[in-house]
Amino acid sequence: MSNAQAGGDNTIKLVLAWGLVGIPLAWGVVETVINALKLFQ
């Protein structure tokens, strides 16, 4: 395997890993903000 292929493979893994962590994290933040806004209505 060449270095270019290995680097591309690592990039894909990195993007998938951040997606698996970032999507639920962003959803949790949005839900928290929505619930917090209920306190100020």
ChimeraX attribute file (.defattr): number of C-alpha atoms within 10 A of each C-alpha:
attribute: neighborCount
match mode: 1-to-1
recipient: residues
	/A:1	5
	/A:2	6
	/A:3	8
	/A:4	9
	/A:5	10
	/A:6	10
	/A:7	11
	/A:8	11
	/A:9	11
	/A:10	12
	/A:11	12
	/A:12	10
	/A:13	12
	/A:14	12
	/A:15	11
	/A:16	12
	/A:17	11
	/A:18	10
	/A:19	12
	/A:20	11
	/A:21	10
	/A:22	13
	/A:23	11
	/A:24	11
	/A:25	12
	/A:26	11
	/A:27	11
	/A:28	12
	/A:29	12
	/A:30	12
	/A:31	12
	/A:32	11
	/A:33	11
	/A:34	11
	/A:35	11
	/A:36	11
	/A:37	10
	/A:38	8
	/A:39	7
	/A:40	6
	/A:41	5
